[in-house]
Amino acid sequence: MQPGATPTPEIILAAIRKSGIHIQRVALSSLEAAPKSTIWPGPLTKRLMSEPGIEVVDGLRLPQGPRVQTILRLNETDALVFRYRDPGKPVAIPLYLDGAVLAVALIFLVLLTVYAVRWIIAPLALVADAALSFDGRPATIV
């Protein structure tokens, strides 16, 4: 495509599909009347509805599509149907849970260190007591 040239609708649709949003161009005549509102109340729809010149169609739905859809009027004969799934909010581990895990790990490390040092220091103290019981004179082998 030449710089400054207007992209075709097919190029725009391909770019939208590459971004992870499933979009389909359909004829308005292929849409059926819906008994309830079909507008998906997500951030995509809210953003589209706030833009001037973009008409979000309500009361029509793609028969083989999901119950809730976002449909935009493209022109007098065509529409765009979005099948967008909201990823939701990322699951965040609360900070206090991280702190609790860290505290347990530190307590375990301290207790393990005290236990290990006690088992090393106690036998060394016995060796020191035994050495002092010889009055500090070197032993002679007879």
Residue, then its C-alpha position, 0 to 999 in steps of 0.5 A: m500500500q502506498p503511503g498516504a493511500t486510504p486502506t481498503p476495508e479488507i486491509i482494516l479487517a485483517a489488521i483488526r483480526k491480527s490484534g485478536i478481535h474476531i470481526q466479520r463483515v455481514a450483510l444487514s439482510s442476514l441479521e435477524a431481530a433479537p428479542k432483547s438488547t444484544i449490545w455487549p456492555g464491554p469497553l469496546t462497545k462503550r468506546l465505539m458508542s462514544e465516537p461520533g459517526i459510528e452507529v452501534v446497531d441494537g435489536l439485530r443479531l447474527p443468527q449463528g453468533p453468540r447471544v450478546q454481540t457488538i454490531l456496527r453499521l458499515n453502510e446501507t447494506d453491510a455491518l461489522v459483527f465483533r465477537y470480542r471476549d473480555p479477558g477480564k481483570p488479571v488475577a492479582i495475588p494480594l500483597y498481604l499473601d506475599g508478605a505471609v509467604l515471605a514471613v513463613a519462609l524467613i521463620f523457617l530459615v531462622l529455626l533451621t539455622v538455630y537447629a543446625v548450629r545447636w547440633i554443631i556447637a554442642p559437640l564442639a563444646l564437649v571437645a573443648d571441655a575434654a581438652l581442658s580436663f587434660d590441664g593443658r599439657p600435651a599428651t605423651i605417648v609411652 
